[in-house]
């Protein structure tokens, strides 16, 4: 928002900090429990940031709706209304994410197991911090707005005789508008609906309820689904096996040397003997050796 009071930059920053705290808490707990840290775990913070910011937007949107419904309600009523609207969405999102990653704990690959443990635990902490830490930040930000304080400095904003003669740039930065009118009046007025909400309510929603548009959407989804099924049949393995081992494993230098000295020779050919063989018999051993030479 352009208003120096309505602006919620610090609120958004605290939402990112909430996701960061979840990452630190989960990583600290897993390291304390002795879960090995592999290189693939370094991708987890980006996943947590995406989910944490999404939960932050849900909380803020629910708070704004509660504020429009109950202008004169106290903070407890507003916060309870916010949690009633947002907690269900946040909880379902967290449950599905945690379930998806904790299922991966059963994989035999230790690196994938570590990644799933770190990420799943981070989602749990992200949920806790969203409903506790970020909820408290929303209340503090609301009290700042009620106190008519600047979003950056938290100093009271008002217009006096000396401020009325200031430049337009000063008024925009320190008052919230260029007309030299106090922003305090703005905080007492009902919160206007966001233009994006108006767009989806008046234009986007009615557009997609048209029967021809609904038919087009079904056809497009069928095309997308068919393409997705075809794409799944074309998937090829592209993972770097080196990253699936721990840093101190003997497999790591093996793959490094294999790529350095033998990558030009193509894939290895393996022969499996499926029958019981008397390896103690010298004749049998010579037969296996001759078979190997013929294959070479």
C-alpha positions as CSV (number, residue, x, y, z in Angstrom):
1,X,0.0,0.0,0.0
2,X,1.1,3.6,-0.6
3,X,0.1,4.7,2.9
4,X,2.9,4.8,5.4
5,X,0.6,3.3,8.0
6,X,-1.1,0.6,5.9
7,X,2.2,-0.6,4.5
8,X,3.0,-4.1,5.8
9,X,6.6,-4.5,4.7
10,X,7.8,-5.6,8.1
11,X,4.9,-8.0,8.3
12,X,6.0,-9.7,5.1
13,X,9.6,-9.8,6.3
14,X,8.6,-11.5,9.5
15,X,6.7,-14.1,7.4
16,X,10.0,-14.9,5.7
17,X,11.8,-14.9,9.1
18,X,9.2,-17.4,10.4
19,X,10.1,-19.8,7.6
20,X,13.8,-19.3,8.4
21,X,13.2,-20.1,12.0
22,X,11.5,-23.3,11.0
23,X,14.6,-24.3,8.9
24,X,17.0,-23.5,11.8
25,X,14.9,-25.4,14.3
26,X,14.5,-28.5,12.2
27,X,18.1,-28.6,11.1
28,X,19.2,-28.1,14.7
29,X,17.0,-30.9,16.0
30,X,18.1,-33.3,13.2
31,X,21.7,-32.6,13.8
32,X,21.3,-33.0,17.5
33,X,19.6,-36.4,16.9
34,X,22.6,-37.4,14.8
35,X,20.8,-37.5,11.4
36,X,23.6,-37.1,8.7
37,X,23.5,-33.9,6.7
38,X,24.0,-34.6,3.0
39,X,24.3,-32.1,0.1
40,X,20.7,-32.7,-1.1
41,X,19.4,-31.3,2.2
42,X,20.6,-27.9,1.1
43,X,17.6,-27.6,-1.2
44,X,15.1,-27.9,1.7
45,X,15.1,-24.2,2.8
46,X,13.7,-23.2,-0.6
47,X,10.8,-25.6,-0.2
48,X,10.1,-24.4,3.3
49,X,10.3,-20.8,2.2
50,X,7.7,-21.4,-0.5
51,X,5.2,-23.1,1.9
52,X,5.9,-20.6,4.7
53,X,5.3,-17.6,2.4
54,X,2.1,-19.2,1.1
55,X,0.9,-19.7,4.7
56,X,1.8,-16.1,5.5
57,X,-0.4,-14.8,2.6
58,X,-3.3,-17.0,3.8
59,X,-3.0,-15.6,7.4
60,X,-2.8,-12.0,6.2
61,X,-5.8,-12.4,3.8
62,X,-7.9,-14.0,6.6
63,X,-6.9,-11.2,9.0
64,X,-7.9,-8.5,6.4
65,X,-11.3,-10.2,5.9
66,X,-11.9,-10.4,9.6
67,X,-11.0,-6.7,9.9
68,X,-13.5,-5.7,7.3
69,X,-16.2,-7.8,8.9
70,X,-15.6,-6.6,12.5
71,X,-14.3,-3.1,12.5
72,X,-14.8,-2.5,16.2
73,X,-14.0,-6.0,17.5
74,X,-11.2,-6.5,19.9
75,X,-7.9,-8.2,19.0
76,X,-8.9,-11.6,20.5
77,X,-12.0,-11.8,18.4
78,X,-10.2,-10.7,15.2
79,X,-7.4,-13.3,15.8
80,X,-9.9,-16.1,16.6
81,X,-11.8,-15.3,13.4
82,X,-8.5,-15.3,11.5
83,X,-7.5,-18.7,12.8
84,X,-11.0,-20.1,12.1
85,X,-10.5,-19.1,8.4
86,X,-6.8,-19.8,7.9
87,X,-5.9,-22.6,10.2
88,X,-7.8,-25.2,8.2
89,X,-6.0,-24.4,4.9
90,X,-2.6,-24.2,6.6
91,X,-3.2,-27.5,8.5
92,X,-4.2,-29.4,5.4
93,X,-1.3,-28.1,3.5
94,X,1.1,-29.0,6.2
95,X,-0.3,-32.5,6.7
96,X,-0.1,-33.4,3.1
97,X,3.5,-32.1,2.8
98,X,4.6,-33.8,6.0
99,X,3.0,-37.1,4.9
100,X,4.6,-36.9,1.5
101,X,8.1,-36.4,2.9
102,X,7.9,-38.8,5.8
103,X,6.9,-41.5,3.4
104,X,10.2,-41.0,1.8
105,X,12.0,-42.0,5.0
106,X,11.4,-45.7,4.1
107,X,13.6,-45.4,1.0
108,X,16.9,-47.5,1.2
109,X,18.9,-44.5,-0.1
110,X,20.4,-42.8,3.0
111,X,20.7,-39.4,1.3
112,X,17.0,-39.4,0.3
113,X,16.1,-40.5,3.8
114,X,18.0,-37.6,5.3
115,X,16.5,-35.1,2.9
116,X,12.9,-36.3,3.8
117,X,13.6,-36.3,7.5
118,X,15.0,-32.7,7.4
119,X,12.3,-31.4,5.1
120,X,9.4,-33.1,6.8
121,X,10.5,-31.9,10.2
122,X,10.9,-28.4,8.8
123,X,7.3,-28.4,7.6
124,X,6.2,-29.2,11.1
125,X,8.1,-26.3,12.6
126,X,6.9,-24.0,9.9
127,X,3.3,-24.9,10.9
128,X,4.1,-24.2,14.5
129,X,5.8,-20.9,13.9
130,X,3.0,-19.7,11.5
131,X,0.3,-20.3,14.1
132,X,2.4,-18.8,17.0
133,X,5.1,-16.5,16.0
134,X,3.5,-15.0,12.9
135,X,0.1,-14.7,14.6
136,X,1.7,-12.6,17.3
137,X,3.4,-10.4,14.7
138,X,0.0,-9.8,13.0
139,X,-1.3,-8.6,16.3
140,X,1.7,-6.3,16.9
141,X,1.3,-4.9,13.4
142,X,-2.4,-4.2,14.0
143,X,-1.5,-2.3,17.2
144,X,1.0,-0.3,15.3
145,X,-1.7,0.7,12.8
146,X,-4.2,1.5,15.6
147,X,-1.6,3.7,17.1
148,X,-1.2,5.6,13.8
149,X,2.5,4.7,13.6
150,X,4.9,4.8,10.6
151,X,5.6,1.3,9.0
152,X,9.4,1.8,9.1
153,X,10.2,3.8,12.2
154,X,7.1,3.0,14.2
155,X,6.9,6.7,15.2
156,X,3.5,8.4,15.5
157,X,2.3,10.0,12.2
158,X,0.4,13.2,12.2
159,X,0.1,16.6,10.5
160,X,0.8,19.8,12.3
161,X,1.3,23.4,11.3
162,X,5.0,22.9,10.7
163,X,4.5,19.7,8.7
164,X,1.9,21.2,6.4
165,X,4.5,23.4,4.8
166,X,6.9,20.5,4.1
167,X,7.6,19.2,0.5
168,X,5.5,16.7,-1.3
169,X,8.3,14.1,-1.0
170,X,8.4,14.5,2.8
171,X,4.6,14.2,3.0
172,X,4.6,11.0,0.9
173,X,7.4,9.4,3.0
174,X,6.3,10.6,6.5
175,X,2.5,11.1,6.2
176,X,1.4,8.7,3.5
177,X,0.1,11.1,0.8
178,X,1.0,14.3,-0.9
179,X,-2.1,16.2,0.0
180,X,-0.8,17.2,3.5
181,X,-3.8,15.4,5.1
182,X,-3.3,13.2,8.1
183,X,-3.2,9.5,7.7
184,X,-4.9,9.2,11.0
185,X,-8.3,9.7,9.4
186,X,-7.5,6.8,7.0
187,X,-7.0,4.4,9.8
188,X,-10.5,5.1,11.2
189,X,-12.2,4.4,7.9
190,X,-13.3,0.9,6.9
191,X,-10.7,-1.1,5.1
192,X,-11.4,-1.1,1.4
193,X,-11.4,-4.3,-0.6
194,X,-8.3,-5.2,-2.4
195,X,-8.4,-4.6,-6.2
196,X,-7.2,-8.2,-6.8
197,X,-10.2,-9.5,-4.8
198,X,-12.6,-7.3,-6.8
199,X,-11.1,-8.6,-10.1
200,X,-11.6,-12.2,-9.2
201,X,-15.1,-11.6,-7.7
202,X,-16.6,-9.5,-10.5
203,X,-14.7,-10.6,-13.6
204,X,-12.7,-13.8,-13.3
205,X,-15.4,-15.8,-11.4
206,X,-18.3,-15.0,-13.7
207,X,-16.1,-15.6,-16.8
208,X,-15.3,-19.1,-15.8
209,X,-18.9,-20.0,-14.9
210,X,-19.9,-19.6,-18.5
211,X,-20.9,-23.1,-19.9
212,X,-18.7,-22.7,-23.0
213,X,-15.7,-21.7,-20.9
214,X,-16.3,-24.6,-18.6
215,X,-16.3,-27.0,-21.6
216,X,-13.1,-25.4,-22.9
217,X,-11.5,-25.9,-19.5
218,X,-12.5,-29.6,-19.4
219,X,-11.0,-30.1,-22.9
220,X,-7.8,-28.3,-22.0
221,X,-7.5,-30.4,-18.8
222,X,-8.0,-33.6,-20.7
223,X,-5.2,-32.6,-23.1
224,X,-3.0,-31.7,-20.2
225,X,-3.7,-35.0,-18.5
226,X,-3.0,-37.0,-21.6
227,X,0.3,-35.1,-22.1
228,X,1.3,-35.7,-18.5
229,X,0.6,-39.5,-18.8
230,X,2.7,-39.6,-22.0
231,X,5.5,-37.6,-20.3
232,X,5.6,-40.1,-17.4
233,X,6.3,-42.9,-19.8
234,X,9.3,-41.0,-21.3
235,X,11.0,-40.3,-18.0
236,X,14.6,-41.4,-17.9
237,X,17.0,-41.6,-14.9
238,X,19.0,-38.4,-14.6
239,X,20.1,-38.3,-11.0
240,X,23.8,-38.0,-10.1
241,X,24.5,-41.2,-8.1
242,X,27.4,-39.4,-6.5
243,X,25.0,-37.2,-4.5
244,X,23.2,-40.3,-3.0
245,X,26.2,-41.2,-0.9
246,X,27.5,-39.5,2.3
247,X,30.5,-37.2,1.9
248,X,32.9,-39.6,3.6
249,X,31.8,-42.7,1.6
250,X,34.2,-44.6,-0.6
251,X,31.6,-44.4,-3.3
252,X,32.2,-40.7,-3.8
253,X,35.9,-40.9,-5.0
254,X,34.9,-44.0,-7.0
255,X,32.4,-42.1,-9.1
256,X,34.8,-39.2,-9.4
257,X,37.6,-41.4,-10.8
258,X,35.1,-43.3,-13.0
259,X,33.9,-40.1,-14.6
260,X,37.4,-38.8,-15.0
261,X,39.1,-41.9,-16.5
262,X,36.4,-44.2,-17.8
263,X,33.5,-41.9,-19.0
264,X,34.6,-42.3,-22.6
265,X,34.1,-46.1,-22.6
266,X,30.4,-46.1,-22.2
267,X,28.3,-48.2,-19.8
268,X,29.7,-51.4,-18.1
269,X,28.4,-54.8,-19.2
270,X,27.6,-57.2,-16.3
271,X,27.1,-61.0,-16.6
272,X,25.1,-62.8,-14.0
273,X,25.3,-66.6,-13.4
274,X,21.9,-67.6,-12.3
275,X,22.7,-71.3,-11.6
276,X,24.6,-72.9,-8.8
277,X,28.2,-73.3,-9.8
278,X,31.0,-75.4,-8.1
279,X,33.6,-72.7,-7.9
280,X,36.0,-75.1,-6.2
281,X,36.2,-77.1,-9.5
282,X,39.1,-75.9,-11.6
283,X,37.4,-76.9,-14.8
284,X,34.3,-74.8,-14.0
285,X,36.5,-71.8,-13.2
286,X,38.3,-72.2,-16.5
287,X,35.0,-72.4,-18.3
288,X,33.8,-69.1,-16.7
289,X,37.1,-67.5,-17.6
290,X,36.8,-68.6,-21.2
291,X,33.2,-67.3,-21.3
292,X,34.4,-63.9,-20.0
293,X,37.1,-63.7,-22.7
294,X,34.6,-64.6,-25.4
295,X,32.3,-61.8,-24.2
296,X,35.2,-59.3,-24.2
